[in-house]
Structures are given as C-alpha cells and as structure tokens.
Amino acid sequence: MNNNRQLFLASFFTLIAAGVGFAIRGAILADWATEFGFTKQRLGDITGGGLVGFGITIIACSLIADRVGYKPLMVLAFTLHVLSAVVTCAATPVFEALKGTTPADLEAAQNAAFKLLYWGAFMFSLANGVCESVINPLVATLYPKQKTHYLNILHAGWPGGLIIGGILAYLFCGRDASISHLRWEITVAFFLPPALYYGFVVLKEKFPISEARAAGVNFATMLAEFASPILILLLLLHALVGYVELGTDSWITNIMNAVVPGKSILLFIYTSGLMFVLRFFAGPIVERINPVGLLFISAVLGCAGLTWLGSIELGSSIVIAFAAATTYGLGKTFLWPTMLGIVGERFPKGGALTMGAMGGIGMLSAGLFGGPGIGYKQDYYASAKLKEIAPETYTRFRAPHEKSFLFFPAIAGLDGQKVGALEDKVKDGQSLSAEEKADLDPVEKAGIYGGQMALRWTAAVPAAMAVGYLILVIYFRSKGGYQVEVLHGAKPDGEHYTGGTEGPGEG
C-alpha cells in the first residue's frame, strides 16, 4: 500500500512543530526576563541555543542519513522534541527550589534556570535539524517527478507554523494576551500536538531508501564541490542570511512590542503570512528574474525594512509599522530558499552534502551570532541610554553582572526581573511609588532605544549581503549569464529548474 501521503504529511508537520515552537519562544522572552531576571543578552543566548543545534545535526545527519536510514533518525527527532519540552519546563521548579534568600542563592538559581532553558531550546533545535536532514531527501524520493512542487508545499509548513504559533501567542502569551495570559510552561508546549502526530506516523509507517543511495552517489565527488570559490562565497553569504532572517525573527516580537504595544505579534503573523503565500510562487518569480538578481533585490529590501522598523517611534501609526514590516517581509521571504536553489542548480554533484552545509551554516550563524548578538546590542544601547538620561535609575535597574559578546566590551544590561515587575505594576493598574514613577519613563525610553538601535545595526548585514550578491551578478554576467548545471545533459526548462524550492526548517 502506498504511504506517500502519510509520510509527506508527517514531514509537513515537523515544520509546523518547528514554526510553532519558534514563534512561541519569541513571544515568551519577556516572561522569562520577568521571572528569572535575565538580561537581553542572556535571553539572546537562549534563542541562539534554539537555532545552533539545527546547524550541527543537519550537517552531521546529512552525512549518515543514507546509511542509517530515515526512520531511526525521525524516531530520534521525535524523542528529542518531547524531551526538550520536559527540560524547558523544569526551569521554574528548579529556580524556586534554589533561589533562597541571599544574592548568591539567587545567582545560582538564575544560572540553573538559564541552563535548563538553554538546553531545552538546544534539544529542540537538534530535533529540528534531524528532521530537516530527512524530510528534504525523503520528499524528493517520494515524488521524484514533482520535486519542486512538493518541496514548495513542504516548506510552506515553516511559515505555516509561525502563523499558528503567532496566533496562539497573540491569544495567550505575555501581559498583553488578548484572551488570557497563560503560564509560559503551557504555551511552550503548544508545539507538542503536531510533534505527536508526526511521531505517531513515523512509528507505524515504513520508509523508503533514499534516492541518493539508490543512485549510488559518490561521496568524494560531493566533497570536491567545496573547492569552488563561488560555493565558498555562497556559504559565507548564507551565514549572513541566517543571522539576519532567523536572528532577527527570534527578537522581532519582543523588540517591536515596546513600540506598538500588543500589536507586535500581529506584525510577526503578517510577515509570516507573506512568506507562506509568496513561497508558493517562488518558481514562477525566479523564472522571470535571475535568481542572483532576486537575492540582490531581497537584500536591499531587507536592509531598508530593518532600518525603517528601527526608526519607528512609540505611538506611531500601526499602518506605518505594517508598511515597514511589509518591506522587511518581502526582503526576507526568498533569501533562504533561493540560496538553496542556486546551490542545487550550480553544484548538483554536491547533492545532500552541499545543501546540508548551506542549511547548517545558516543556522549556526543565527544561533551563535544572530540571537546573542542582537540581544547584546539591545543591552548595550539600552543601558547606555538609561545611564545618560537617568543615572540613578540605571543604578537601580542595572544587572548585577557584566556580560561580553565576542570581542565587544563587557556590559551590564538592565535587570529583566526589575523591568518586568515595573511594567506588570503599570499593566495591572497598581499604584506606583514616587521613585517608580520617576523610573518608568526613562526605563521605557531606554528599552525602545536599545531595540531600535539593534535593528538599525542589524540592517548592515543585508547591506553587506547586497554587495556580495552584486559581485555574483557581475561574475555570472561576465560568464554569459546565469546557467543551471545539470548532471545528465538535459536542457533546463521551466519551473522544474528554478531556484527557491525550499525554506528553512528553523528551530
């Protein structure tokens, strides 16, 4: 009996689960800051953990998937997904048990909670990476004559999950939840129903062997593709794609909520909806526009959109916010899938190895640099602003410990627990002391300024990408134009050979 449909739906639901988990995690960062007293940089480290594991496992599993088989890897992914929820939800009871009454006790409790949240997010990203290493070649094997069509449908699952997660976050996450502010332990488990569905299918269905294994692809031939300078440049550019797309999306709801209170999650849902719809039209669009030219246009739009989002003032019209989000959304939609499409077209001998390397480096960049780096920028500019406009308030809200990022100087961000407690008092209509009234305005202004500056600096990344893509445009033009390389001498014709076939299965 043909079980293609069941296996395809299970693959689709892995990306639904990944998208829901990603969206919810971005919406509950403020809850973690308030409960555990985390700075933005520490929150950024957690969001980074929710991405970096993907990069590790997609590369590692792409090397062994043909030998190990699809089913054992998918069972491993399902196990990691379930365990990630257990580890994450352990943070609160451990924190409460350790926080004690002294500063040393509190620090120990914070460190323990941080480790549980980080490793929970890391396990979630490991699961997503294992899934991604399987579902792309699996769907190509299930539908060998309609790969582009079904890969497009498959990877609409990622923005589909973002939309579902975004709607659930709008209804139930944060102090501005439109129905009820549920405990974060409940909302963080919203990804489990789609995960349980794909796990059920994986356990009961039989999987085919991979197309690559059936064709006898030579590993040495795949590895030799990495000697190309163009592929190296594409890998470097894709690292920047991961930083700007996934790193920014990890933070965008949290950053914009200070500017458009209660509406930032709607911006996230909206841009995810743009991605969901437009990725169905990736093939026809790339047929009309050189794929490298499309990447250049996308990078320019991404730079403009992030700069615009970083310039919106508190109380601005929601129309302006949505216009800026549209620009950013249009810019990011085709970056990841078209990059993978170009690698598949120009380096077909690389097979799953080159595609896995691209996905892996994008996720590693987002996890190691994007999430933590944007968090550091927020801390740096928010603390500097508060120190400038209200030194005494900064002294009261300053985090107890300094943190550094890469080669940048160590700084003390704002204590998320203290900021959250003040915001909760305002939200609940509680009376404020004279000191709290004096603190409220500068703390709010500093937080907004930190988020805006982080987005403006992040806009430099797609600007650098635009330069790289322009170099590729010039290179291919000097070679007579962009051409698709094929293994069997068939003339490339139609959407079947266009880029933009798949998007990221981020965690």
Buried (B, 14 or more C-beta within 10 A) or exposed (E): EEBBEBBBBBBBBBBBBBBBBBBBBBBBBBBBBBBBBBBBBBBBBBBBBBBBBBBBBBBBBBBEBBEEBBBBBBBBBBBBBBBBBEBBBBBBEBBEEBBEEEEEEBBBBBBBBBBBBBBBBBBBBBBBBBBBBBBBBBBBBBBEEBBBBBBBBBBBBBBBBBBBBBBBBBBBBBBBBBEEBBEBBEBBBBBBEBBBBBBBBBEEEEBBEBBBBEEEBEEEEBEEBBEBEBBEBBBBBBBBBBBBBBBBBBBBBBBBBBBBEEBBBBBBBBBBBBBBEBBEBBBEBBBEBBBBBBBBBBBBBBBBBBBBBBEBEEEEEEEBBBBBBBBBBBBBBBBBBBBBBBBBBBBBBBBBBBBBBBBBBBBBBBBBBBBBBBBBBBBBBBBBBBBEBBEEBBEBBBBEEBBEBEEEEEBBBBBBBBBBEBBEBEBEEEEEEEEBEBBBEBBBBBBBBBBBBBBBBBBEBBBBBBEBBBBBBEBBEEEEEBEBEEEEEEEEEEBBBBBBBBBBBBB
